[in-house]
Amino acid sequence: MYGSFSHYKFGVATWHVLSDEFEKKKATLILKVQTAQVREEIRITRERINGAVGTCSRFPLSVAKGTELLGVMKKADDVVRRIESRLYSSSDPTK
């Protein structure tokens, strides 16, 4: 998952600094695809963590760490949603 976020972070940074309208439109299209992929990866990871927490429910430390990880995943999802909303609210005709 780290690799996906590294690429995504680079894509967001690139998109943010582009000033040429043509390049910005192309970068927006690419970033929309990356955003969908990252959101799906977050969803799958959260499901796996939830399953592991359920399986290890007899062990308080496992539950605590799993719950902590779910909190981090929630924050990551919130950040990606904010980026996604900016992508779709831009004055881009490719929406």
N, C-alpha and C positions, 0 to 999 in steps of 0.2 A: 504494500500500500504506500510505503514511503516514496517509491519511485514515481507512482502516479501523481502524488501530491507535488513532488519536485517539478515534474513536467508541467503540471497545471499551474503552479506558482510562476514558472517562467512564462507560460502562455498569457497569464493575466498581466504580468509586468510588461510584456511586449505589447499587448493590446492597449494598455493604459498609456504608453508613451507614443504610440503611433499618431501622426498628425495628418498624413496623406489620406484623403477620404477613400480612395480606392483600396489602399492597403488595410485601412481600418475595417472596411466591409469584409474583406477576405479573412482578416484575423477574427472578426466577430463570428463568422460562420464556423471557423475552426474551433474557436473557444466554446461555442454552443455545443458542439459535439463532445468536446472534452468535458464540459460541465455535466452533460448527461451521463457520461461514463464514470466520472468521479462520484456523482450522486448514487449511481447504481452500486459502485464499489462500497460506498459508505453503508448503503442499505444492507448489502450482503454481509458485510463485516459486523454490523449491529445484530443481525439475525444470529450469526455464529457466536457472538459474545453472549447474547441472551440464552442460547442453547447451552453454552458451557456453564453459565451461572446456574441455570436450572439443574444441570447434571451434577454440579458440585455444590448444591445447596446445603449439604451437610457440613461444609467447611467454611466457617465465617470469613476467613481471610480471602478465600477465593471469591466469595460473594462480594466482599468489600472492594477488592481489586477490579472485579468485573463491573461493578456499579460505577467505579471511578472511570474505567475505560468507556463505559456508555456515556458518561457525562462529557468526556473529551470528544467522542463521536458526535454528540449532539451539537457541541460548539462548532465542530468542523462542518457539519451539515448546515448550520445557521449561516456560516461564512459563505459557503458555496451558494446557498439560496440568495443571499444578498448580491453576490456577483451575478447570478443568473437573472435576477430582477433588473439589474443595471443593463445587462446585455439585451434583454427584451424590451426595455423602456427607452433605449436609445433611439434616436431618429433614423434608424437604419431601415431602408426599404426592404431588406431581406428578412424581416421578422416573420 
